[in-house]
Amino acid sequence: MRKPFTAFRGIAAPLPLSNVNTDAIIPSDYLRSETTDLARGLFGRWRFDAEGKERPDFVLNRPPFRRAEILFAGENFGCGSSREAAAWALQRFGIRVVAAPSFADIFYENAFRNGLLAAVVAPDDLAAMVAALEAHPDDAQVEVDLASQTLVRGNAARIGFQVPAFRREALLRGDDEIAGTLRHVETIGRYVADDRARRGWAHRAIAPKENP
């Protein structure tokens, strides 16, 4: 179990780049030790120069976006590899939601399995939200309501997003993959009992042998 996902209001940062891959999200240099600061590693090559100094023009280095909890990104976010640390790095930085028109399949699943909301938004809605955030960085607060699947900036911009129903319910309940499976334990038990009655030979074949 994890902490249930509740509605919240946080700073949203615009990063409307397409095909942002997992090596850009968390470069391999930051994965060589289990004690590495993944929060610092997030977009490490884009946030820092070769001497480790912040690049002032990168969005997450600029106020108020350096405190972002929501990221508006371009299509096919998280492509490249199956690097689960991409989801970890976003969360360690403080990002709770990534909204994009599409996600790479493996990143999409990794996000939900780690409690990170990957919200699919329409391209036109993304463009409008990014334009508003870039034009008014002093008004970058966005409310995230997973139950109603809406993102709201102030009183003007309200957009919807798509998320699979079972993933939405799992986040709202705080279920991890194990907790989600255990919610079906009775159904699983009935299936096993029925299968044992129909194919007893299969269950006898895989049953552990007793010690002599």
C-alpha positions as CSV (number, residue, x, y, z in Angstrom):
1,M,0.0,0.0,0.0
2,R,1.0,3.6,-0.6
3,K,-0.5,7.0,0.3
4,P,-3.8,7.5,-1.6
5,F,-3.7,10.0,-4.3
6,T,-5.8,13.0,-3.3
7,A,-6.7,16.2,-5.2
8,F,-4.0,18.9,-4.8
9,R,-2.9,22.2,-6.1
10,G,0.8,22.6,-7.2
11,I,3.2,24.4,-9.5
12,A,3.0,23.2,-13.1
13,A,6.0,23.4,-15.4
14,P,5.9,23.5,-19.2
15,L,8.3,21.1,-21.1
16,P,6.5,20.7,-24.4
17,L,9.2,18.6,-26.1
18,S,8.4,15.5,-28.0
19,N,10.2,12.1,-27.6
20,V,11.8,12.9,-24.3
21,N,13.6,9.7,-23.6
22,T,14.5,8.0,-20.3
23,D,18.2,8.8,-20.7
24,A,17.3,12.5,-20.8
25,I,15.0,12.1,-17.8
26,I,17.6,10.3,-15.7
27,P,21.1,10.0,-17.4
28,S,22.9,6.7,-16.8
29,D,25.7,8.7,-14.9
30,Y,23.2,9.0,-12.0
31,L,22.5,5.2,-11.9
32,R,25.9,3.9,-10.9
33,S,25.3,3.9,-7.1
34,E,22.3,3.1,-5.0
35,T,23.0,6.3,-3.0
36,T,22.8,8.6,-6.0
37,D,20.6,11.7,-5.6
38,L,18.0,11.0,-8.2
39,A,16.3,14.3,-7.6
40,R,19.4,16.1,-8.7
41,G,19.8,13.7,-11.6
42,L,16.4,14.5,-13.1
43,F,17.1,15.9,-16.5
44,G,20.7,16.1,-15.3
45,R,22.3,17.0,-18.6
46,W,19.7,19.7,-19.3
47,R,19.7,21.2,-15.8
48,F,23.5,21.3,-15.3
49,D,26.5,22.1,-17.4
50,A,29.7,20.1,-17.5
51,E,30.9,21.8,-14.3
52,G,27.7,20.9,-12.4
53,K,26.4,24.5,-12.5
54,E,22.7,25.1,-13.2
55,R,21.7,26.2,-16.7
56,P,19.6,29.2,-16.0
57,D,17.5,28.9,-19.1
58,F,16.2,25.4,-18.3
59,V,12.6,25.5,-17.1
60,L,13.1,23.5,-13.8
61,N,15.9,25.9,-12.8
62,R,13.6,29.0,-13.1
63,P,11.2,30.2,-10.4
64,P,8.6,29.2,-9.7
65,F,9.0,26.0,-11.8
66,R,11.9,24.7,-9.7
67,R,9.2,23.7,-7.2
68,A,7.0,22.0,-9.8
69,E,4.8,19.1,-8.9
70,I,3.2,18.8,-12.3
71,L,4.9,18.6,-15.6
72,F,3.2,19.3,-19.0
73,A,5.3,17.4,-21.6
74,G,5.2,16.6,-25.3
75,E,4.1,13.4,-27.1
76,N,5.8,10.1,-26.6
77,F,7.2,11.1,-23.2
78,G,9.5,8.5,-21.6
79,C,10.6,6.7,-24.8
80,G,13.9,5.0,-25.3
81,S,14.4,2.3,-22.6
82,S,12.7,0.5,-19.8
83,R,14.6,2.5,-17.2
84,E,12.2,2.5,-14.2
85,A,14.5,5.0,-12.5
86,A,12.9,7.6,-14.8
87,A,9.7,7.5,-12.8
88,W,11.7,7.4,-9.5
89,A,13.7,10.5,-10.5
90,L,10.5,12.5,-11.3
91,Q,9.1,11.6,-8.0
92,R,12.2,12.3,-5.9
93,F,12.3,15.8,-7.5
94,G,8.7,16.3,-6.4
95,I,6.8,15.6,-9.6
96,R,3.5,13.9,-8.9
97,V,1.8,14.2,-12.3
98,V,3.1,14.2,-15.9
99,A,0.5,15.3,-18.5
100,A,1.2,14.6,-22.1
101,P,-0.6,13.7,-25.3
102,S,1.0,10.2,-25.3
103,F,3.6,8.2,-23.4
104,A,6.0,5.4,-24.3
105,D,4.3,2.1,-23.2
106,I,6.9,0.9,-20.6
107,F,7.3,4.3,-19.0
108,Y,3.5,4.6,-18.8
109,E,3.2,1.3,-16.8
110,N,6.3,2.1,-14.7
111,A,4.7,5.5,-13.7
112,F,1.5,4.0,-12.4
113,R,3.3,1.1,-10.7
114,N,5.2,3.7,-8.7
115,G,2.3,6.0,-7.9
116,L,3.1,8.6,-10.5
117,L,0.0,9.8,-12.5
118,A,0.6,9.8,-16.2
119,A,-2.3,11.9,-17.6
120,V,-3.1,11.8,-21.3
121,V,-4.3,15.2,-22.5
122,A,-5.4,16.4,-25.9
123,P,-2.7,18.2,-28.0
124,D,-4.7,21.4,-28.2
125,D,-5.3,21.4,-24.5
126,L,-1.6,20.9,-23.9
127,A,-0.7,23.7,-26.2
128,A,-3.1,26.1,-24.4
129,M,-1.9,25.2,-21.0
130,V,1.8,25.5,-22.0
131,A,1.1,28.9,-23.5
132,A,-0.6,30.1,-20.4
133,L,2.1,28.9,-18.1
134,E,4.8,30.5,-20.3
135,A,3.0,33.8,-20.5
136,H,2.1,33.9,-16.8
137,P,4.7,32.1,-14.8
138,D,3.5,34.0,-11.7
139,D,0.2,32.1,-12.0
140,A,1.5,28.5,-12.4
141,Q,-0.7,26.9,-9.8
142,V,-2.8,24.0,-11.3
143,E,-5.3,21.9,-9.4
144,V,-5.3,18.2,-10.1
145,D,-8.5,16.2,-9.5
146,L,-8.0,12.6,-10.3
147,A,-11.5,11.6,-9.3
148,S,-13.0,14.0,-12.0
149,Q,-10.0,13.7,-14.2
150,T,-9.5,17.4,-14.6
151,L,-6.6,19.9,-14.5
152,V,-7.6,23.5,-13.6
153,R,-5.4,26.6,-13.8
154,G,-7.1,29.5,-12.0
155,N,-10.6,30.2,-13.1
156,A,-9.9,30.2,-16.8
157,A,-8.3,27.0,-18.0
158,R,-9.9,23.7,-17.3
159,I,-9.0,20.6,-19.2
160,G,-9.8,16.9,-18.9
161,F,-7.4,14.0,-19.1
162,Q,-7.6,10.3,-19.7
163,V,-6.4,7.5,-17.4
164,P,-7.4,3.8,-17.3
165,A,-10.2,3.3,-14.8
166,F,-8.4,0.5,-12.9
167,R,-5.3,2.7,-12.6
168,R,-7.3,5.7,-11.4
169,E,-9.0,3.6,-8.7
170,A,-5.7,2.1,-7.6
171,L,-4.1,5.5,-7.2
172,L,-7.1,6.9,-5.3
173,R,-7.1,3.9,-2.9
174,G,-3.3,3.9,-2.6
175,D,-3.0,0.3,-4.0
176,D,0.4,-0.9,-5.2
177,E,0.5,-3.9,-7.6
178,I,0.3,-6.5,-4.7
179,A,-2.6,-4.7,-3.0
180,G,-4.4,-4.5,-6.2
181,T,-4.0,-8.3,-6.8
182,L,-5.1,-9.1,-3.2
183,R,-8.4,-7.3,-3.8
184,H,-9.2,-10.2,-6.2
185,V,-8.0,-13.0,-3.8
186,E,-11.5,-14.6,-3.6
187,T,-11.9,-14.6,-7.4
188,I,-8.4,-16.1,-7.7
189,G,-9.2,-18.7,-5.1
190,R,-12.4,-19.7,-6.9
191,Y,-10.6,-20.1,-10.2
192,V,-7.9,-22.3,-8.6
193,A,-10.5,-24.5,-6.9
194,D,-12.4,-24.8,-10.2
195,D,-9.3,-25.6,-12.1
196,R,-8.2,-28.2,-9.6
197,A,-11.6,-29.9,-9.9
198,R,-11.3,-29.9,-13.7
199,R,-7.6,-30.6,-14.1
200,G,-6.5,-32.3,-11.0
201,W,-3.6,-34.0,-12.8
202,A,-2.0,-30.6,-13.5
203,H,-2.1,-29.6,-9.8
204,R,-0.7,-33.0,-8.7
205,A,2.1,-32.6,-11.2
206,I,3.3,-29.3,-9.8
207,A,2.6,-30.0,-6.2
208,P,5.9,-30.0,-4.1
209,K,7.1,-33.4,-3.1
210,E,7.2,-34.2,0.6
211,N,10.5,-34.9,2.3
212,P,11.2,-38.6,2.8
